[in-house]
Amino acid sequence: MKRNKVFLALIIAILAIAALATNLLSHPKFKYFFSKPTTYAQCVEASGAILESYPSQCVFKGQHFTNPDEQAPAAPSDANLKTYQDSKYNYSVQYPAGVFTEFHAEEPVPFDKPASYPVTSLTHQIPVQQCGLSGRPQDCSQNTVDISIDLIPLDMAMADAIAASRTQLGELQDTKLGTYDAKTTISGAEGEGKYYYFVALSDKATLLIVRSFIDETVVSKYQTAKDFIPKAEQEKLFNQVVGTLSIQKSSTVDTSSWKQYSSKGYNFTLKYPADWVSKVQDVNIVTFNSPGNEKILANINAGKEYGEGYQYDIMVTIYNKLNDEPALKNGVHANTLEEFIQNNQDIHKDYQKISVGNEIAYKTMVNGFGEYLTIYLMHNNHLYEIQFTDGDRDILTDQFITAFLSTFSFTK
């Protein structure tokens, strides 16, 4: 009888231990000790880390699960692309008409510059109240722009001023905007900010593109906002728009408004842009400088910038005869201009023969503080050397150089 009681007690103890083990193993802390969760709900049950995102994500031992009951609001899709064409500055973009609304205004330029320019804004609004720092109802708007793209054509003087200030701060970086080379910088904090892109439209204008953004993973109130476009989708939309950017650069440069320079001593004339500065540096040297390069020169003269290696945009030098060229005085032997080109080690040998002032000219690259495009030609036994610096290729384009040379002519 006693043995039966012991046996019964043993059975009860085993059953109790089994029940306890079953309860322990079913507890989340032990349930996933030997097994792994396979769903978002199981991850939450296993006390996985819940990320602050939308849709919610759960992480457990390196596994990521997304809440299937939450769906991120996708960017509206619209195959109906609308074209914005700026006929004054000759560029265009296309954008989804069902996503963006187009606005036009005259607004101050960013970067605290005291000037206003025409701005074309492509915006997407969502029903989230946005208030000013005062918090007063009159300073609140019932809608917020989650993404906008501002198109601001700037003259070269303003673009150069902005670029110079950003470059000094080390903020401007090289990038691509669609198929075009551009410069970029960024500003903002706490999930909201702006990207700035600068792309050359011509030798007189630059397009500033400002992309405003909101990051819903940082500013949580936007996570469930109706029609909000997530940051990743905002970037896709921006790339879609700038991918259609088309700049219609003219194949010719209009020289009708250019000034004329005449040299009576060397019997030639040429034309240069009306806002440039011409200066006779010596009896046989005349220089031509763009407004931006003139500012640099003024800073050098004022001791604000280091001047070693400074070059004028264009320099025309005339030698009374071929042998007066410095290289020929320093060991280069030549009896003709072509021999001079071939024997001078500083001149690239892949030169082109072109016509300037109805004379045969040699177009080549010459080594110096950099590599300079240089034109050599002879007239009445004088050697003419026309040198273009490599400083600003947005100004000294192939079209500009061709136009400049086309205005060069001899009077005798």
C-alpha positions as CSV (number, residue, x, y, z in Angstrom):
1,M,0.0,0.0,0.0
2,K,2.8,2.3,0.9
3,R,4.6,1.5,-2.3
4,N,1.4,2.5,-4.3
5,K,1.3,5.8,-2.5
6,V,4.9,6.6,-3.4
7,F,4.3,5.6,-7.0
8,L,1.2,7.8,-7.2
9,A,3.2,10.7,-5.7
10,L,5.9,10.2,-8.3
11,I,3.4,10.2,-11.1
12,I,1.9,13.4,-9.9
13,A,5.3,15.1,-9.6
14,I,6.2,14.1,-13.1
15,L,2.9,15.4,-14.4
16,A,3.4,18.7,-12.5
17,I,7.0,19.0,-13.8
18,A,5.7,18.3,-17.4
19,A,3.0,20.9,-17.0
20,L,5.4,23.4,-15.6
21,A,7.9,22.7,-18.5
22,T,5.1,23.1,-21.0
23,N,4.1,26.5,-19.5
24,L,7.7,27.6,-19.4
25,L,8.4,26.6,-23.0
26,S,5.2,28.3,-24.1
27,H,6.3,31.6,-22.5
28,P,7.7,34.0,-25.1
29,K,11.0,34.3,-23.3
30,F,11.6,30.6,-23.6
31,K,9.4,29.8,-26.7
32,Y,11.9,31.3,-29.1
33,F,15.0,30.2,-27.3
34,F,15.3,27.1,-29.5
35,S,13.1,28.3,-32.4
36,K,12.9,31.5,-34.4
37,P,9.8,33.7,-35.1
38,T,8.5,33.5,-38.7
39,T,6.0,36.4,-38.6
40,Y,5.7,40.0,-37.4
41,A,3.3,38.9,-34.6
42,Q,5.7,36.2,-33.4
43,C,8.5,38.7,-33.4
44,V,6.5,41.1,-31.2
45,E,5.6,38.1,-29.0
46,A,9.3,37.3,-28.6
47,S,9.9,40.9,-27.4
48,G,11.7,41.9,-30.6
49,A,12.8,45.5,-31.0
50,I,10.1,47.6,-32.6
51,L,11.5,50.2,-35.0
52,E,10.1,53.7,-35.2
53,S,9.0,53.5,-38.9
54,Y,5.9,53.2,-41.0
55,P,5.0,50.4,-41.6
56,S,6.2,49.2,-38.2
57,Q,9.2,46.8,-38.3
58,C,10.2,44.3,-35.7
59,V,13.8,43.0,-35.3
60,F,14.7,39.8,-33.4
61,K,18.2,38.3,-33.5
62,G,18.9,39.8,-36.9
63,Q,15.6,39.0,-38.4
64,H,13.4,41.8,-39.8
65,F,9.6,41.6,-40.0
66,T,7.2,44.2,-41.4
67,N,3.7,44.7,-39.9
68,P,1.3,43.3,-42.6
69,D,-1.6,45.4,-41.3
70,E,0.2,48.7,-42.1
71,Q,0.9,49.9,-45.6
72,A,3.2,52.8,-46.5
73,P,1.3,55.4,-48.5
74,A,2.8,55.1,-52.0
75,A,3.6,58.1,-54.1
76,P,0.8,58.9,-56.5
77,S,1.5,57.5,-59.9
78,D,0.6,59.5,-63.0
79,A,1.6,58.7,-66.5
80,N,0.3,62.1,-67.6
81,L,3.5,64.1,-67.7
82,K,3.2,67.8,-68.1
83,T,6.0,69.9,-69.6
84,Y,7.3,73.2,-68.1
85,Q,9.2,75.2,-70.8
86,D,11.2,78.3,-69.9
87,S,11.5,80.1,-73.3
88,K,13.7,82.9,-71.9
89,Y,16.4,80.6,-70.5
90,N,15.8,77.7,-72.9
91,Y,15.3,74.8,-70.6
92,S,12.4,72.4,-69.8
93,V,11.4,69.7,-67.4
94,Q,8.5,67.2,-67.3
95,Y,6.6,66.3,-64.1
96,P,3.6,64.1,-63.1
97,A,0.6,66.4,-63.3
98,G,-1.3,64.3,-60.8
99,V,1.4,64.7,-58.2
100,F,2.7,68.2,-58.5
101,T,1.0,71.6,-58.7
102,E,2.9,74.3,-60.6
103,F,3.2,77.8,-59.0
104,H,5.0,81.0,-60.2
105,A,6.3,83.8,-57.9
106,E,9.0,86.4,-57.4
107,E,10.9,85.3,-54.3
108,P,14.2,86.1,-52.6
109,V,17.2,84.0,-53.5
110,P,18.3,81.5,-50.8
111,F,21.6,82.0,-49.0
112,D,20.6,85.4,-47.7
113,K,21.3,87.3,-50.9
114,P,19.4,90.6,-51.2
115,A,17.7,90.0,-54.5
116,S,14.5,88.4,-55.8
117,Y,14.2,86.2,-58.9
118,P,11.3,84.5,-60.7
119,V,10.7,81.0,-59.2
120,T,8.7,78.1,-60.7
121,S,7.7,75.7,-57.9
122,L,6.4,72.2,-58.3
123,T,4.8,71.2,-55.0
124,H,2.9,68.3,-53.4
125,Q,0.7,69.2,-50.5
126,I,-0.7,67.1,-47.6
127,P,-3.4,67.9,-45.0
128,V,-1.0,68.4,-42.1
129,Q,-1.2,71.7,-40.1
130,Q,2.0,73.7,-40.2
131,C,2.5,76.6,-37.9
132,G,5.2,79.3,-37.6
133,L,7.5,79.6,-34.6
134,S,4.9,81.9,-32.9
135,G,2.3,79.1,-32.8
136,R,-0.4,81.7,-33.4
137,P,-3.4,80.5,-35.4
138,Q,-2.9,83.2,-38.0
139,D,0.6,81.8,-38.6
140,C,-0.7,78.3,-39.3
141,S,-1.5,76.7,-42.6
142,Q,-3.8,73.7,-42.9
143,N,-1.6,72.1,-45.5
144,T,2.1,71.2,-45.6
145,V,4.3,70.6,-48.6
146,D,6.1,67.3,-48.2
147,I,8.1,67.7,-51.4
148,S,8.7,70.7,-53.7
149,I,11.1,71.4,-56.6
150,D,11.9,75.1,-57.1
151,L,13.4,76.2,-60.5
152,I,15.3,79.5,-60.2
153,P,17.4,80.8,-63.1
154,L,20.2,83.1,-61.9
155,D,22.5,85.4,-63.7
156,M,26.2,84.5,-63.5
157,A,27.1,87.2,-61.0
158,M,24.6,85.9,-58.4
159,A,25.5,82.3,-59.1
160,D,29.2,83.1,-58.8
161,A,28.6,84.9,-55.5
162,I,26.6,82.0,-54.0
163,A,29.1,79.4,-55.3
164,A,32.0,81.4,-53.8
165,S,30.5,81.6,-50.4
166,R,29.6,77.9,-50.3
167,T,33.0,76.9,-51.7
168,Q,34.7,78.8,-48.9
169,L,32.7,76.8,-46.4
170,G,33.6,73.6,-48.2
171,E,30.0,72.8,-48.8
172,L,29.8,72.5,-52.6
173,Q,30.2,69.0,-54.0
174,D,30.3,67.8,-57.6
175,T,27.3,65.7,-58.8
176,K,25.2,64.8,-61.8
177,L,21.7,66.3,-62.4
178,G,20.2,64.0,-64.9
179,T,22.8,64.0,-67.7
180,Y,24.3,67.4,-66.7
181,D,27.3,68.2,-64.4
182,A,26.2,70.1,-61.4
183,K,27.3,71.4,-57.9
184,T,25.2,70.6,-54.8
185,T,24.9,71.4,-51.1
186,I,22.3,70.7,-48.4
187,S,20.8,72.5,-45.4
188,G,18.2,71.5,-42.7
189,A,17.9,69.5,-39.5
190,E,15.6,67.1,-37.7
191,G,14.2,65.4,-40.8
192,E,13.4,68.5,-42.9
193,G,15.7,70.3,-45.2
194,K,16.7,71.3,-48.7
195,Y,19.1,70.1,-51.4
196,Y,20.5,72.8,-53.7
197,Y,21.8,72.0,-57.2
198,F,23.5,74.4,-59.6
199,V,23.7,73.6,-63.3
200,A,24.9,75.9,-66.1
201,L,22.2,77.0,-68.6
202,S,24.5,79.1,-70.7
203,D,27.5,81.4,-70.5
204,K,25.3,84.0,-68.8
205,A,22.9,82.0,-66.6
206,T,22.8,79.1,-64.0
207,L,19.8,77.2,-63.0
208,L,19.4,76.7,-59.2
209,I,17.1,73.8,-58.4
210,V,16.0,73.5,-54.7
211,R,14.5,70.3,-53.6
212,S,12.7,70.4,-50.2
213,F,12.1,67.2,-48.3
214,I,10.5,65.7,-45.2
215,D,11.8,62.5,-43.6
216,E,8.9,60.7,-41.9
217,T,11.2,58.4,-40.0
218,V,12.4,61.4,-38.0
219,V,9.3,63.6,-37.9
220,S,6.8,60.9,-36.8
221,K,3.6,63.0,-37.3
222,Y,4.0,62.4,-41.0
223,Q,4.1,58.6,-40.8
224,T,0.3,58.2,-41.1
225,A,-0.5,61.5,-42.8
226,K,-3.0,61.1,-45.6
227,D,-1.3,61.2,-49.0
228,F,2.2,61.7,-47.5
229,I,4.9,60.7,-49.9
230,P,7.7,58.8,-48.0
231,K,11.2,60.2,-48.3
232,A,12.4,57.3,-50.5
233,E,9.6,58.0,-52.9
234,Q,10.2,61.7,-52.8
235,E,13.8,61.0,-54.0
236,K,12.4,58.8,-56.9
237,L,10.0,61.6,-57.9
238,F,12.8,64.2,-57.9
239,N,15.1,61.9,-60.0
240,Q,12.2,61.4,-62.4
241,V,11.7,65.1,-62.9
242,V,15.4,66.1,-63.2
243,G,15.9,63.1,-65.5
244,T,13.8,65.0,-68.0
245,L,15.8,68.2,-67.7
246,S,16.6,69.5,-71.2
247,I,18.8,72.5,-71.8
248,Q,18.6,73.8,-75.3
249,K,22.0,75.4,-75.7
250,S,22.4,77.4,-78.9
251,S,25.1,76.1,-81.3
252,T,26.0,79.8,-82.0
253,V,26.7,82.8,-79.7
254,D,25.1,86.1,-80.6
255,T,27.8,88.7,-80.9
256,S,25.6,91.6,-82.1
257,S,25.7,93.4,-78.7
258,W,29.4,92.9,-78.2
259,K,31.9,95.8,-77.9
260,Q,34.6,96.3,-80.5
261,Y,38.3,96.5,-79.8
262,S,40.6,98.0,-82.4
263,S,44.4,98.0,-82.5
264,K,45.8,100.7,-84.8
265,G,49.4,99.7,-84.1
266,Y,48.9,96.1,-85.2
267,N,45.9,96.6,-87.6
268,F,43.3,94.3,-86.2
269,T,39.8,94.4,-84.6
270,L,37.8,92.0,-82.6
271,K,34.6,92.0,-80.5
272,Y,34.1,90.9,-76.9
273,P,31.0,90.7,-74.5
274,A,29.7,94.1,-73.5
275,D,30.0,93.4,-69.7
276,W,33.7,92.3,-70.0
277,V,36.7,94.5,-69.3
278,S,39.4,95.1,-71.9
279,K,42.8,96.4,-70.9
280,V,46.0,97.2,-72.7
281,Q,48.7,95.6,-70.5
282,D,51.7,96.5,-72.6
283,V,52.2,97.9,-76.1
284,N,51.8,94.4,-77.5
285,I,49.4,92.8,-75.0
286,V,45.7,93.3,-74.5
287,T,43.5,91.3,-72.1
288,F,39.8,90.6,-71.8
289,N,38.2,89.6,-68.6
290,S,34.7,88.4,-67.6
291,P,32.9,90.1,-64.6
292,G,33.6,87.1,-62.3
293,N,37.3,87.1,-63.2
294,E,37.5,90.8,-62.6
295,K,36.2,90.3,-59.1
296,I,38.9,87.8,-58.4
297,L,41.5,90.2,-59.7
298,A,40.1,93.0,-57.5
299,N,40.4,90.7,-54.4
300,I,44.0,89.8,-55.4
301,N,44.9,93.5,-55.7
302,A,43.2,94.1,-52.3
303,G,45.2,91.3,-50.7
304,K,42.1,89.2,-50.1
305,E,43.2,86.3,-52.4
306,Y,46.5,84.7,-53.3
307,G,47.4,85.8,-56.8
308,E,50.0,83.3,-58.0
309,G,49.0,81.7,-61.3
310,Y,46.2,84.2,-61.9
311,Q,45.3,84.4,-65.6
312,Y,43.0,86.7,-67.6
313,D,40.2,85.0,-69.5
314,I,41.6,86.0,-72.8
315,M,45.0,87.4,-73.6
316,V,46.2,88.6,-77.1
317,T,49.9,89.0,-77.5
318,I,51.6,90.3,-80.7
319,Y,55.3,89.8,-81.5
320,N,56.9,92.0,-84.2
321,K,58.4,88.9,-85.8
322,L,58.4,85.1,-85.2
323,N,61.9,85.1,-83.5
324,D,60.7,87.5,-80.8
325,E,58.6,84.7,-79.3
326,P,60.3,83.8,-75.9
327,A,60.6,80.1,-76.8
328,L,62.6,80.9,-79.8
329,K,64.9,82.9,-77.7
330,N,65.4,80.0,-75.3
331,G,66.6,77.3,-77.7
332,V,63.7,76.4,-79.9
333,H,64.7,76.5,-83.5
334,A,62.1,77.4,-86.2
335,N,62.0,79.3,-89.5
336,T,58.3,79.0,-90.0
337,L,55.2,79.1,-87.7
338,E,54.6,75.4,-88.3
339,E,58.1,74.5,-87.3
340,F,57.7,76.6,-84.2
341,I,54.5,74.6,-83.3
342,Q,56.3,71.2,-84.0
343,N,59.6,72.0,-82.2
344,N,58.2,73.7,-79.1
345,Q,58.0,71.1,-76.3
346,D,55.3,73.1,-74.4
347,I,52.9,72.9,-77.3
348,H,50.7,69.8,-77.9
349,K,51.3,68.2,-81.2
350,D,47.6,67.3,-81.9
351,Y,47.0,70.9,-83.3
352,Q,44.3,71.9,-85.8
353,K,44.7,74.2,-88.7
354,I,41.8,76.7,-88.8
355,S,41.2,80.1,-90.4
356,V,41.3,83.3,-88.3
357,G,41.2,86.7,-89.9
358,N,41.5,85.0,-93.3
359,E,44.9,83.6,-92.3
360,I,45.9,80.0,-91.6
361,A,46.0,79.6,-87.8
362,Y,47.1,76.8,-85.5
363,K,44.8,75.8,-82.6
364,T,46.5,73.8,-79.9
365,M,47.0,73.4,-76.1
366,V,50.0,75.0,-74.4
367,N,51.4,74.1,-71.0
368,G,51.8,76.7,-68.4
369,F,50.3,77.1,-64.9
370,G,47.6,74.9,-66.5
371,E,46.9,73.8,-70.1
372,Y,45.7,76.8,-72.2
373,L,43.9,76.7,-75.5
374,T,46.1,78.9,-77.8
375,I,45.7,80.2,-81.3
376,Y,48.8,81.1,-83.3
377,L,48.8,83.0,-86.7
378,M,51.0,85.2,-88.7
379,H,50.1,88.4,-90.6
380,N,52.5,90.9,-92.2
381,N,55.3,89.0,-90.5
382,H,53.8,89.6,-87.0
383,L,53.1,86.6,-84.8
384,Y,49.7,86.8,-83.1
385,E,49.0,84.6,-80.0
386,I,45.4,84.4,-78.7
387,Q,45.3,82.5,-75.4
388,F,42.2,81.3,-73.5
389,T,42.5,80.2,-69.9
390,D,41.1,77.0,-68.5
391,G,39.5,78.9,-65.6
392,D,35.8,78.9,-66.3
393,R,34.6,76.5,-69.0
394,D,31.0,77.5,-68.3
395,I,32.0,80.8,-70.0
396,L,34.8,79.9,-72.3
397,T,32.8,77.2,-74.1
398,D,33.7,76.0,-77.6
399,Q,30.8,78.0,-78.9
400,F,32.0,81.2,-77.2
401,I,35.6,80.7,-78.5
402,T,34.4,80.1,-82.0
403,A,32.3,83.2,-81.9
404,F,35.2,85.3,-80.5
405,L,37.5,84.2,-83.2
406,S,34.9,84.8,-85.9
407,T,35.0,88.5,-84.9
408,F,38.8,88.8,-85.4
409,S,39.8,90.6,-88.6
410,F,42.8,92.5,-90.0
411,T,42.3,96.1,-91.2
412,K,45.5,96.1,-93.3
